[in-house]
Amino acid sequence: MAFRKTLIGLAVSVAVAGLAGCSDDDDDNNDTNEEYSLQLLHFADVDGAPGAIDEVDRFSALVQAFRTDQANTLLVSSGDNVIPGPRYFAAADGALVEELGVPGNGRADIAFMNAMGVLVSAIGNHDLDGGPEEFASMLRPETDEDDASLVYEGAAFPFVSANLDVTTEPALADLATGNGQQNSGIGGKIAGSTVVSVGGEQIGVVGATTPALASITSTGNITITPEIVADDEQLYDDLAAEIQPTVDDLVDAGINKIILVAHMQQIAIEKALATRLNDVDVIVAGGSNTLLADADDVLRDGDVAADTYPLSFESPDGEPVLVVNVDGDYKYLGRLVLNFDGNGVIKTDELDPAQNGAWASTEAIVDELMGEPIVRVAEVSAEIRDVLAARDGNILGQTSVYLDGRRSEVRTEETNLGNLSAEANLWYAKRYDNNVSVSLKNGGGIRSAIGQIVQPAGSNDPADAELEPPAANESVGKEEGDISQFDIEGSLRFNNSLAIVTVTGAELVDLMEYAVSATEEGATPGQFPQIAGMRFSFDPSNTARATGDTNNGAGTTPSRIVNLVVDGGGSDVVLVRDGVLENQAQTFELVTLGFLASCLPTATEAGSANCGDGYPFKGLGGGAVERLELSETDGSSDPGEADFAAYGTEQDAIAEYLLASFPPEGTVFFNNAETEPANDERIQNLSVRSDTVIGITPP
């Protein structure tokens, strides 16, 4: 067979596990001094690409196959189970009544997790993107007001995070519960930790969430610790100090096998925690979409492992700590079979790469394992696909090229989809106010590409992958290259509002200094910019702007930004020339995402406590600047050709722009192909190319 991981290996693990897990009674007792085997199944970040719904059935078949073969199984999620987008909103469609009882945003994903037997989940940032009230509505059961026979079951498992206090947020306060309780009794609740009984043993599970949560999602009044500090090592120490007491409480209760489900967004943080926490055996990472795999793993065509599976570390007390993670969107299921000694310490010399690693949810691997999709998962996913199919038939534009919204690109460089979206926002805003000249959005707001990646037959080399325009969907009349409502909703799934803000030249430069401040080798910061109406060069080896969302204004000193020019249609305005600020007092009208500028007040509402993604919008104009939300205007500037998204939102902007510029069945296609960073013109990274910002003609 093509697969090195076979059922023969599974059968051996089952026999060993069965002997290790046997007990004369059902009492949970860790004080046995007997060896024990546990199969840990894990996933995270299943919130993403539109195609994830096509993977979930086979993913559930993997869960079913492994659980059938190993009695001592613990299935966990390390967060980002949902995200506002097509699948999320489709769950609120009336067609889901039969499957969900009471349809609601995000509820299909909770139904998937219940059906697969998830026992614990971390809280990811995207789980809160709909706000605390919407998150609560996914966790709580609900009975239909008009028909008591229709009941949404809520989450059958708890969410855990030791560094979040939800009692300070009214929408979540009643869901808070004490730490260390059995998971079976606190389904739909939120705690710092829980205990899961698996094969006569008690397994402690602690949760942790990125301290940067407030700047990247909608946290309401949730209390988040520790506070963000500029020194990474200090932040890691502070975070470990927040988590360790929750671990210690489990140890004091006699638990000697503990798993941390963490959602840190950068796996470097989970690695740092591994060397700072005592009595944690495994850290399941989340939020970074990092694919860890061993040499025995059969990956999807074009995929390459970022590192080995599992990563091994040593705790301060000298005990082994393993870190695991796999890529999201139901593409991989992580599997870690652990043998513990009588003291609850992992026997690392018995880790078997034939059993452990990233298991791809491909048809071939599922067939090899003789897995069958879990019936309820298949039923719910079928209804979701039917709802989504109608949206894929609503065509808004056409492209002859792949529109690059991949995380690895849109958070590190200029991309053609980033340009298209930023241009659409600028075009849309100028219809309201022709003085708007600059567009800025964060790359993290672009959630997926619009197009397909085709791996040539017989090749497993990612370098051979071909980037193609969106595939045809003949069942709904979609032709190759058509851009549909489904594509737009999937890529811009937050559907942020658009806001107009007045900035000085110096303030704009400070915004851009922040935009590239987190750029470094291997990082994928969500704040990385996508722009229109300006161009700039930056040197990532120069000192980065310090964190903090108050704008430095006239006190701005360029550092990473080397040259920056606002396009002027023949009369460009230079704001930075060779690292020196110019025209700092000149004002510009900027269109940005309401999320990024949410800390600024509107004419009717106060601003939020934090600027989105930490952008320094506070203090503009000495604190006198407000943001103008286009959605709060009379809408007379809206072309009105697209009606699936609300006026004043980024989905409506790109839909209207496409219909005006690249209409369906027309002869004009968007044809600006993606380029390598060395050829990017708007955002020039001087570590890979020379500087031509000043003196070139803008595209």
C-alpha positions in Angstrom: 0.0 0.0 0.0 1.0 3.6 -0.4 0.5 4.4 3.3 3.2 3.6 5.9 0.7 4.0 8.7 -1.6 0.9 8.5 -4.2 -0.9 10.5 -1.6 -3.4 11.6 0.1 -0.6 13.6 -3.2 0.4 15.0 -4.0 -3.1 16.1 -0.8 -3.3 18.1 -1.5 0.0 19.8 -5.0 -1.2 20.7 -3.7 -4.4 22.3 -1.2 -2.5 24.4 -3.8 0.2 25.3 -6.3 -2.4 26.3 -4.0 -4.1 28.7 -2.8 -0.8 30.1 -6.2 0.6 30.5 -8.0 -2.4 32.1 -9.3 -2.0 35.6 -11.3 -4.2 38.0 -13.7 -1.3 38.7 -14.9 1.9 37.1 -13.6 4.2 39.9 -11.4 7.0 38.6 -8.1 6.6 40.6 -4.8 7.9 39.4 -2.9 6.6 42.5 -2.4 3.1 41.1 1.3 3.1 40.1 0.2 1.2 37.0 1.1 2.2 33.5 -1.5 3.7 31.3 -2.1 4.4 27.7 -4.0 7.3 26.2 -4.9 8.1 22.7 -5.1 11.9 22.3 -6.9 13.1 19.2 -6.8 16.9 18.5 -7.6 19.6 16.1 -7.9 23.4 15.9 -8.6 26.2 13.5 -11.5 24.5 11.7 -13.0 28.0 11.2 -11.4 28.8 7.9 -11.7 28.1 4.2 -15.0 27.6 2.5 -13.9 24.1 1.4 -13.7 23.0 5.0 -17.3 21.9 4.9 -16.3 19.3 2.2 -13.7 17.8 4.6 -15.8 17.4 7.8 -17.4 14.1 6.9 -14.1 12.4 6.2 -12.6 14.1 9.2 -15.4 12.6 11.4 -14.6 9.2 9.8 -11.0 9.4 11.0 -12.3 10.2 14.5 -14.7 7.2 14.3 -12.0 4.8 13.1 -9.4 5.7 15.8 -12.0 5.8 18.6 -13.2 2.3 17.5 -9.6 1.0 17.7 -8.7 2.6 21.0 -11.0 2.7 24.0 -8.9 5.2 26.0 -9.5 8.2 23.7 -9.6 11.9 24.5 -10.7 14.3 21.7 -10.0 18.0 22.2 -10.0 21.2 20.3 -7.5 24.0 20.9 -9.9 26.7 19.7 -11.1 28.6 16.7 -14.0 26.3 16.1 -16.1 28.9 14.3 -15.6 32.2 12.5 -18.2 34.6 11.0 -18.4 33.6 7.3 -20.5 31.5 4.9 -20.7 28.3 7.0 -21.2 30.2 10.2 -24.1 32.2 8.9 -25.6 29.3 6.9 -26.3 27.7 10.3 -28.9 30.3 10.9 -30.9 29.5 7.8 -34.4 28.1 8.3 -33.4 25.0 6.3 -31.4 23.8 9.4 -34.4 23.5 11.7 -34.6 19.7 11.3 -30.9 19.3 12.1 -30.3 22.0 14.7 -33.8 22.5 16.3 -33.2 26.2 16.6 -30.9 27.5 13.8 -28.4 30.1 14.8 -25.0 31.5 13.8 -22.2 29.0 14.3 -24.4 26.3 15.7 -23.7 23.7 13.0 -20.0 23.6 14.0 -21.0 23.0 17.6 -23.3 20.2 16.4 -20.3 18.7 14.5 -18.2 18.8 17.7 -20.9 17.2 19.8 -21.4 14.4 17.3 -17.7 13.7 17.1 -17.5 13.5 20.9 -15.2 16.5 21.6 -14.7 16.5 25.4 -13.0 19.9 25.9 -12.2 23.0 23.9 -9.9 25.9 24.3 -11.3 29.4 23.6 -9.9 30.8 20.3 -10.0 34.4 19.2 -12.3 33.6 16.3 -14.8 31.9 18.6 -15.5 35.4 19.9 -15.6 37.2 16.6 -19.4 37.4 16.8 -19.1 38.9 20.2 -19.8 37.5 23.7 -23.5 37.2 23.2 -23.2 35.2 20.0 -20.6 33.0 21.6 -22.9 32.3 24.5 -25.8 31.5 22.1 -23.7 28.7 20.7 -22.9 27.2 24.1 -26.4 27.4 25.7 -29.3 25.1 24.8 -32.3 26.9 23.4 -36.0 25.9 23.0 -38.0 27.5 20.1 -40.4 30.1 21.5 -43.3 28.8 19.3 -42.6 25.1 19.2 -41.3 23.4 22.3 -40.4 20.3 20.4 -37.6 22.2 18.6 -34.5 22.4 20.8 -31.0 23.4 20.1 -28.8 21.2 22.3 -25.9 23.6 23.0 -22.4 22.5 23.5 -22.0 19.1 25.2 -18.5 20.0 26.4 -16.9 22.8 28.3 -14.6 25.5 27.1 -11.5 26.2 29.2 -9.1 29.1 29.6 -7.2 29.8 32.8 -6.3 33.3 31.9 -9.8 34.6 31.0 -12.3 35.7 33.5 -15.8 35.7 31.8 -17.6 36.7 35.0 -16.9 40.3 34.2 -18.9 40.0 30.9 -22.7 40.0 31.4 -23.4 37.8 28.4 -21.1 35.0 29.7 -21.2 35.4 33.5 -23.8 32.7 34.0 -21.8 30.3 32.0 -18.7 30.6 34.3 -18.1 27.6 36.6 -15.5 26.3 38.9 -12.2 24.7 37.9 -11.4 21.0 38.1 -15.0 19.7 37.7 -15.8 16.6 35.6 -16.3 17.7 32.0 -19.5 15.6 31.7 -21.3 17.8 34.2 -20.3 21.2 32.8 -21.2 21.0 29.1 -21.6 24.5 27.6 -19.9 26.1 30.6 -16.6 28.0 30.8 -13.8 27.2 33.3 -10.1 27.4 33.7 -9.8 23.6 33.8 -11.7 20.4 33.8 -11.2 16.7 34.5 -12.0 14.0 32.0 -12.4 10.3 33.0 -10.9 8.1 30.4 -10.6 4.4 31.0 -10.5 4.6 34.8 -8.0 7.4 34.8 -8.6 11.1 35.4 -7.0 13.4 32.9 -6.7 17.1 33.7 -7.2 19.6 30.9 -6.3 23.2 31.3 -7.0 26.0 28.8 -5.1 29.2 27.8 -5.8 31.9 25.3 -3.6 34.5 23.7 -3.2 37.6 25.9 -3.6 39.7 22.8 -7.3 38.7 22.6 -8.8 42.1 23.1 -7.0 43.6 20.1 -8.0 40.8 17.6 -11.6 40.0 18.4 -14.7 41.2 20.2 -14.2 40.5 23.9 -16.7 42.8 25.5 -15.9 43.0 29.2 -13.9 39.7 29.5 -10.9 40.2 31.7 -7.7 39.0 30.1 -4.4 38.3 31.8 -1.5 38.9 31.7 -1.2 42.4 30.2 0.8 42.7 27.0 4.4 43.8 27.4 7.0 44.6 24.8 9.5 42.1 26.1 8.5 38.7 24.7 10.4 36.7 27.3 8.7 38.6 30.1 5.3 38.0 28.5 6.0 34.3 28.4 7.0 34.3 32.0 3.8 36.3 33.0 1.6 34.0 31.0 3.1 30.9 32.5 2.6 32.4 36.0 -1.1 32.8 35.1 -1.5 29.2 34.0 0.6 27.4 36.6 -1.7 27.8 39.6 -4.6 26.1 37.7 -2.2 23.2 36.9 -1.1 23.1 40.5 -4.7 22.8 41.8 -5.2 19.7 39.6 -1.9 18.2 40.9 -3.0 18.9 44.5 -6.2 17.0 43.7 -4.2 13.9 42.7 -4.2 14.4 38.9 -0.8 13.3 37.4 -1.7 13.5 33.7 -2.4 17.0 32.5 -2.9 18.5 29.0 -2.9 22.2 28.1 -5.1 23.2 25.2 -3.6 26.6 24.2 -4.6 29.1 21.6 -1.7 31.4 21.2 -1.7 32.1 17.4 2.0 31.7 17.2 3.4 28.3 18.0 6.6 29.9 19.4 4.5 30.9 22.5 3.4 27.3 23.1 7.0 26.2 22.8 8.0 28.9 25.3 5.3 27.7 27.7 6.6 24.1 27.5 9.9 25.1 29.2 8.2 27.2 31.8 5.3 25.1 33.1 5.6 22.2 35.5 3.4 19.1 35.6 2.0 19.6 32.0 2.5 16.6 29.9 1.2 17.8 26.5 0.5 21.2 25.0 -2.0 21.2 22.1 -1.2 24.4 20.2 -3.8 26.4 18.3 -4.3 29.5 16.2 -1.1 29.2 14.1 -2.3 26.5 11.6 1.1 25.0 12.0 1.4 21.5 10.4 3.6 19.3 12.5 4.2 15.8 11.0 6.7 13.0 11.2 8.4 11.1 8.4 5.6 8.4 8.3 2.8 10.9 7.7 1.2 11.0 4.3 0.4 14.7 3.7 -1.9 16.3 1.2 -0.5 17.1 -2.1 1.5 20.3 -1.9 1.7 20.4 1.9 5.0 20.5 3.8 5.5 20.0 7.5 6.7 23.0 9.4 8.4 20.7 12.0 8.3 17.2 13.4 5.5 15.7 15.4 5.6 15.8 18.3 8.0 18.6 19.4 9.8 17.5 22.6 10.8 19.8 25.5 11.8 19.5 29.1 9.9 21.2 31.9 11.7 23.2 34.7 11.4 20.0 36.8 13.1 18.0 34.1 10.1 16.0 32.9 9.2 15.6 29.2 6.7 18.0 27.6 5.3 17.4 24.1 3.9 20.1 21.9 1.5 19.1 19.0 -0.4 20.9 16.3 -1.8 20.2 12.9 -3.2 22.3 10.1 -6.9 23.3 10.3 -10.1 23.3 8.3 -10.7 19.7 9.0 -7.8 18.8 6.7 -5.9 16.9 9.4 -6.6 15.1 12.7 -3.7 15.0 15.1 -3.1 11.6 16.9 -0.8 11.1 19.8 -0.7 7.7 21.5 0.9 8.1 25.0 2.2 5.6 27.4 2.6 6.9 31.0 4.6 5.3 33.7 3.1 4.7 37.2 4.0 8.3 38.2 2.1 9.8 35.2 5.3 10.6 33.3 5.3 10.1 29.5 7.5 7.3 28.3 9.0 9.2 25.4 11.0 6.2 24.2 7.7 4.4 23.4 6.3 7.1 21.1 5.6 5.5 17.8 5.6 7.5 14.6 3.7 4.8 12.8 0.7 5.7 15.1 1.4 9.3 15.9 1.2 12.4 13.7 -1.0 14.3 11.3 -3.6 12.1 9.6 -5.0 13.7 6.5 -8.7 13.5 5.9 -8.4 12.3 2.3 -10.6 9.7 0.8 -7.7 7.4 0.3 -6.6 7.4 4.0 -10.2 7.2 5.3 -10.7 4.1 3.0 -7.4 2.6 4.2 -8.7 2.9 7.8 -12.1 1.7 6.9 -13.6 4.7 8.6 -17.2 5.8 8.1 -18.5 9.3 8.5 -20.5 10.0 11.7 -24.1 10.0 10.7 -25.1 13.2 12.4 -22.1 15.1 11.1 -23.0 14.0 7.5 -26.6 15.1 8.0 -25.8 18.5 9.2 -23.0 19.1 6.7 -25.4 18.1 3.8 -27.9 20.8 4.8 -25.1 23.4 5.1 -23.8 22.5 1.7 -27.3 22.9 0.2 -27.6 26.4 1.7 -24.1 27.4 0.5 -24.7 26.1 -3.0 -27.3 28.8 -3.7 -24.7 31.4 -2.7 -22.1 30.0 -5.1 -24.5 30.7 -7.9 -24.7 34.4 -7.3 -21.9 35.7 -9.6 -20.5 39.2 -8.9 -17.4 39.3 -11.1 -14.7 37.4 -13.0 -11.0 36.9 -12.8 -8.5 35.2 -15.0 -6.0 34.7 -12.2 -5.8 33.2 -8.7 -6.6 35.8 -6.0 -4.1 35.2 -3.3 -5.5 35.4 0.2 -3.4 32.6 1.8 -2.4 33.3 5.4 1.3 32.9 4.6 1.2 35.5 1.9 -1.5 38.1 2.9 0.1 38.6 6.3 3.7 39.0 5.0 3.5 40.7 1.6 1.4 42.6 -0.9 -1.0 40.3 -2.7 -3.3 40.7 -5.6 -6.4 40.0 -3.5 -5.2 42.4 -0.9 -4.8 45.1 -3.6 -8.2 44.3 -5.1 -10.0 44.5 -1.8 -8.2 47.7 -0.7 -8.9 49.3 -4.2 -12.6 48.3 -3.9 -12.8 50.0 -0.5 -11.2 53.1 -1.9 -13.5 53.2 -4.9 -16.5 52.6 -2.7 -15.5 55.4 -0.2 -14.8 57.9 -3.0 -18.4 57.5 -4.2 -19.4 59.0 -0.8 -16.5 61.5 -0.5 -14.2 62.0 -3.5 -11.5 63.5 -1.2 -10.8 60.0 0.2 -7.3 59.1 -1.2 -5.8 56.3 0.8 -7.1 52.8 1.8 -5.7 50.6 4.6 -6.8 47.2 5.8 -5.1 44.5 7.8 -4.1 41.3 6.0 -5.5 39.2 8.8 -9.0 40.3 7.7 -8.6 38.3 4.5 -9.3 34.8 5.5 -8.8 32.7 2.3 -7.9 32.9 -1.3 -10.4 33.0 -4.2 -9.2 30.3 -6.6 -7.8 26.8 -6.6 -4.3 25.3 -6.2 -3.8 22.4 -8.6 -1.0 19.9 -8.0 0.2 18.3 -11.3 -0.3 14.6 -11.5 2.6 12.6 -10.2 4.1 15.6 -8.3 4.2 16.1 -4.5 6.5 19.1 -4.8 4.8 22.3 -3.5 6.9 24.3 -6.0 5.0 22.6 -8.8 1.6 23.7 -7.6 -0.3 25.8 -10.1 -2.4 28.8 -8.9 -5.6 28.8 -10.9 -8.7 31.1 -10.9 -11.9 29.9 -9.1 -13.2 26.5 -10.3 -16.4 26.1 -12.1 -19.5 24.8 -10.3 -21.7 23.5 -13.1 -24.5 22.6 -10.7 -25.2 26.3 -10.0 -24.1 27.8 -13.4 -20.8 29.0 -12.2 -18.0 29.1 -14.8 -14.3 28.9 -14.2 -13.1 32.3 -13.2 -16.4 33.5 -11.8 -16.3 35.2 -8.4 -19.4 34.3 -6.4 -21.1 35.6 -3.3 -19.8 32.4 -1.6 -16.2 33.3 -2.6 -16.5 36.8 -1.2 -18.2 35.7 2.0 -15.5 33.1 2.5 -12.5 35.4 1.9 -13.9 38.5 3.7 -15.8 36.6 6.2 -15.7 39.2 9.0 -17.5 41.7 6.6 -16.1 44.6 8.5 -17.7 48.0 8.2 -15.8 50.7 6.4 -14.9 53.9 8.1 -13.4 57.2 6.9 -10.9 58.9 9.1 -8.8 62.1 8.7 -5.1 61.7 9.3 -2.1 63.9 9.0 1.0 62.7 7.1 2.8 62.0 10.4 -0.1 60.0 11.7 -0.4 57.9 8.6 3.3 57.2 8.8 2.9 56.0 12.4 0.1 53.8 11.3 2.3 52.2 8.7 5.2 51.9 11.1 2.9 49.8 13.3 1.6 47.8 10.3 5.1 46.4 9.6 6.3 46.3 13.2 5.7 42.6 13.8 7.2 41.4 10.5 10.0 39.0 11.0 11.2 35.7 9.7 8.6 33.0 10.2 5.9 35.3 11.6 2.5 35.9 10.1 1.1 38.9 11.9 -2.5 39.8 11.2 -1.7 43.5 11.3 0.3 43.4 8.1 -1.2 45.9 5.7 -2.9 45.7 2.4 -3.2 49.1 0.8 -4.4 51.3 -2.1 -3.7 54.9 -2.9 -0.1 54.8 -1.5 3.1 52.8 -1.8 6.0 52.4 0.6 9.2 50.5 1.2 10.3 49.1 4.6 13.4 47.5 6.1 12.4 44.7 8.6 15.9 44.7 10.0 15.4 48.2 11.5 14.0 48.8 14.9 10.2 48.1 15.1 7.7 50.5 16.5 6.8 49.7 20.1 3.3 48.3 20.8 0.6 50.8 21.9 -2.5 52.0 20.2 -2.0 55.7 20.7 -0.7 57.5 17.6 2.6 59.3 17.9 1.5 62.0 15.5 4.0 64.8 15.1 6.4 62.8 17.3 6.6 60.1 14.7 10.2 59.1 13.7 10.4 56.8 10.7 12.4 53.6 11.4 11.3 50.6 9.3 9.5 52.8 6.8 12.2 54.0 4.4 10.1 55.7 1.7 6.3 56.4 1.6 4.3 58.2 -1.1 0.6 59.0 -1.4 -0.5 58.6 -5.0 -1.6 61.9 -6.3 -2.5 61.3 -10.0 0.6 63.1 -11.2 1.2 65.1 -8.0 2.4 62.5 -5.6 2.9 63.5 -2.0 6.1 62.2 -0.3 5.6 61.5 3.4 8.9 59.7 4.0 12.1 60.1 1.9 15.1 58.0 2.9 13.8 57.7 6.4 13.0 61.3 6.9 9.5 62.6 7.5 8.1 65.2 5.0 4.7 66.9 4.6 3.9 65.7 8.1 1.1 68.2 8.7 -0.8 67.6 5.4 -4.1 65.9 5.9 -5.6 62.9 4.1 -8.9 61.2 4.1 -8.3 57.5 4.8 -10.8 54.6 4.4 -10.1 51.7 6.7 -11.9 49.0 8.5 -14.2 50.0 11.3 -12.6 47.2 13.4 -9.2 48.8 13.2 -10.4 52.3 14.1 -13.0 51.1 16.6 -11.3 53.0 19.4 -12.3 56.3 17.7 -15.7 57.7 18.6 -18.4 58.2 16.0 -20.8 61.2 16.1 -23.1 59.1 18.2 -21.0 56.5 20.1 -17.9 56.4 22.2 -14.9 54.4 20.9 -14.0 51.0 22.2 -11.2 50.5 24.8 -8.9 49.0 22.2 -8.1 49.6 18.6 -8.5 46.6 16.4 -5.3 44.6 15.9 -3.6 47.1 18.1 -3.5 49.8 15.4 -2.6 53.3 16.7 -5.7 55.2 15.9 -6.1 56.7 19.3 -5.2 60.4 19.7 -5.6 61.4 16.1 -5.7 65.2 15.8 -5.0 65.5 19.4 -8.0 63.4 20.3 -10.5 65.4 18.2 -10.9 63.0 15.3 -14.0 60.9 14.9 -14.5 58.0 12.5 -17.3 58.2 10.0 -19.0 54.8 9.5 -20.3 54.5 5.9 -23.1 52.3 7.2 -24.4 55.2 9.2 -24.8 57.5 6.2 -27.9 57.6 4.1 -26.7 55.1 1.5 -27.3 57.3 -1.5 -23.7 56.7 -2.8 -24.3 52.9 -2.9 -24.6 51.7 -6.5 -27.2 49.1 -5.3 -26.3 46.4 -7.8 -25.4 43.9 -5.1 -27.7 43.2 -2.2 -26.4 40.2 -0.2 -24.3 42.3 2.2 -25.2 45.4 4.1 -24.3 48.9 2.7 -21.0 50.2 4.1 -19.3 46.8 4.5 -16.3 45.4 2.8 -18.2 42.6 1.2 -20.6 45.1 -0.4 -17.7 47.2 -1.5 -15.9 44.5 -3.4 -19.1 43.1 -4.9 -20.2 46.5 -6.2 -16.6 47.2 -7.5 -16.5 43.8 -9.3 -19.9 44.4 -10.9 -18.8 47.8 -12.1 -15.3 46.8 -13.2 -15.3 43.1 -14.1 -19.0 42.2 -14.6 -20.2 38.6 -15.1 -20.4 37.5 -18.8 -18.4 40.6 -19.8 -15.2 40.7 -21.7 -13.0 42.3 -18.9 -11.4 40.0 -16.3 -9.4 41.0 -13.3 -5.9 39.9 -14.5 -3.3 41.2 -12.1 -1.5 37.9 -11.3 0.1 37.4 -7.9 3.8 38.4 -7.8 6.8 37.3 -5.7 7.8 39.8 -3.0 10.8 40.8 -5.1 8.4 42.2 -7.7 5.9 43.8 -5.4 5.5 47.6 -6.1 3.1 48.9 -3.5 4.7 47.2 -0.5 8.5 46.9 -1.1 10.3 44.7 1.4 13.9 45.8 1.2 15.2 42.5 2.5 14.3 41.0 -0.9 14.4 43.9 -3.4 15.7 47.3 -4.1 13.7 50.5 -3.4 11.9 52.2 -6.3 9.0 53.8 -4.4 10.1 57.4 -5.2 10.1 58.1 -8.9 7.9 55.3 -10.2 4.5 55.7 -11.8 1.8 54.2 -9.6 -0.2 51.4 -11.2 
